[in-house]
């Protein structure tokens, strides 16, 4: 598509920089005095350069070290209210992801880790602020840690948008030496002022492509920046600089533009001097003479310059889109860079290969509704990213699964091969009794792992990619259930007659041993966790593809401790990861696009492509694959969905008068808020408060039912909800909540995987005047809920807390024990205790 240039007067920018942070126990380290100012001035100079800039400097706003996120919001509203054709927003500062979440926060001077939800800016909120403004299109540039792959899910479908980010997925990046602009912003400014190879003017696509090349030039840097660019609609064609390459043609172009600008300024000044209001008559005659003297030579010279221009610079390259499994994104971005350098060299780049990740279930839904997907409807653009031209799946099993939705989807051609592996600590190896590898990698299979888990003391933890997201997770799942027999021929047999594990044993493994990664590129996160032994258990293990986990072991881990010895074992007896490349024939495909897709396929299947894949750690494509029809795959995925059902959490919150005392209310509300933030993206919650009646009975739904967990998830209650009544009929409130849960479970239609319901109970005790605590009735109710799989996790606010003493057992302990839940007592660690229980549920671990 043609570059979209909005014009100098129709673009605006807001540049935000944070380098100084308040001193507080949970605060962030200051980056270095003056770093924000230098960055912002450099970006402003590039955007507003008098020859190549896309806007005057007066239309570039600076915001340095804002104390509150609200200041950023107000400035975005102010800039957006001027209805620019283009709004550019740039941020430099610390990025932060709270432990156990996938939520990226941008920090301001007043931000703190403990209360990041209220003191930072969630990326989704920032994007919403920009998207809801009156701008026609926007570009968001993030120079901060952890930004890689975080922005894609928030792409709006309502207007053209682009995100440019600076860090590898969930990794730290260097801020550079004191007194200098940060390395990523240095490169950004370099491209905006010097041009992008093969481009002119510099579009978002060209900028991203050139940044990819510059990223490869980094050396002797511990925390390297890594460029990512993703766009919606025609956002990739947005022009960010008018500079061309430094060729003779370009110099003439600059001279012509400069002459025109200088001529305009000169004519304007002369007009004011000679023809302005109240000027004497002699000045008017002088002005006419000077004007005639200038017009002829300037007109002639301009014509000569214009006639001497050659046909023009390289056209903007086509933006080809390649979707892959999320944990393969980093490796395939490297591959895309090698391809572009190999295919085009120093000449015009006819295409740029953009790589992004989307999970298996997400692609299933997107292909099922591909017309809506192309129009950006149904939230598919936000969930799955833009419609791709090609799909490089990890396994043919993924393609077989999705083809049930889109029958015209090609089967794909295998371009590489890789092995699923398990990486574990030395203590984990000893726990599972695996032999020390004789070489670089050992070998194991599910028969050995199964026997080892049965013999292990305690319950080992195994983190595996979610099979509904990752091809690695899917083939690992298939290896758990069926015996894969080595053979020859076009289709290797996948023996479906002899289950390796019974359904009950598989359910136990899925719910008690295996936690889901989403996915494990998260591989880098998970391996970093093993290295530091946090958050993974000391005997923890991680499953992933050999190539991605090999890259992850070289990752720069934040807050890394002394290196921990890790062991890697190839998992045998599973279908191969055969990496099929699938062409996606869209109705909008042009001959030029089809030709560029064919160029990439030819390169990838040739010697140069094979060498590039080998360099990244992949082995050559095998001659055989495994046929895995949809009818075989669905029952396997159903087992996982049953064991890892979507959570629905009922927050049952005691607001009796005694909750005002001793800081109970604030402590409980903080603990519940932190617990909700540990839930997965698919989890839902609702809040009920009790009592509501004078006698301590009744409960009330507060806020909307079954809300999504968001970055600002918190129970919609306040101190004003606390009742004047000290009585609290816990039995009545619990029975009412149980009835509501039962109705929701009954509403699940046959074949649907019913959600896993959980009650998160905050209670200061069962107290109704004239009645003793009804332990027996509560025990019966909790036992009935437990039989339905509904656990009660209790935050006990009474002094006795979770005390359990035989017949004198308290209400909190009874409810937790009888339902299979947990009990956390009022203490300084209440919030971490409760949050840990919710995180365990979110991972499918019932320990």
Buried (B, 14 or more C-beta within 10 A) or exposed (E): EEBBBBEEEBBBBBBBBBBBBBEBEEBBEBBBEBBBBBBBBBBBBBBBBEEBBBBBEEBBBBBBBBEBBEBBBBBBBEBBEEEBBBBBBBBBBBBBBBEBBBBBBBBBBBBBBBBBBEBBBBBBBBBBBBBEBEBBBBBBBBBBBBBBBBBBBBBBBEBBBBBBBBBBBBBBBBBBEEEBBBBBBBBBBBBBBBBBBBBBBBBBBBBBBBBBBBBEEBEEEEBBBBBBBBBBBBBBBBBBBBBBBEEEBBEBBBEBBEBEEEBEEEBEEBEEEBEEEEBEEEBEEBBEEBBEEBEEEBEEBBEEBEEEEEEEBBBBBBBBBBBBBBBBBBBBBBBBBBBBBBBBEEEBBBBBBBBBBBBBBBBBBBBBBBEBBBBBEBEBBBBBBBBBBBBBBBBBBBBBBBBBBBEEBBEBBBBBBBBBBBBBBBBBBBBBEBEEBEEEBBBBBBEBBBEBBEEBEEBBBBBBBBBBBBBBBBBBBBBBBBBBEEEEEEEBEBEEEEBBBEEEBBBBBBBBBBBBBBBBBBBBBBBBBBBBBBBBBBBBBBBBBBBBBBBBBEBBBBEEEEEBEBBBBBBBBBBBBBBBBBBBEBEEEEEEBEEBBEBBBEBBBEEBBBEBBEEBBBBEBBEBBBBBEEEBBEEBBEBBBBBBBBBBBBBBBBBBBBBBEEEBBEBBBBBBBBBBBBBBBBBBBBBBBBBBBEEBBBBBBBBEBEBEBBBBBBBBBEEEBBBEBBBBBBBBBBBBBBEBBBEBBEEEEEEEBBBBBBBBBBBBBBBBEEEEBBBEBBBBBBBBBBEEBBBBBBBBBBEBBBBBEEEEBBBBBBBBBBBBBBBBBBEEEBBEBBBBBBBBBBBBBBE
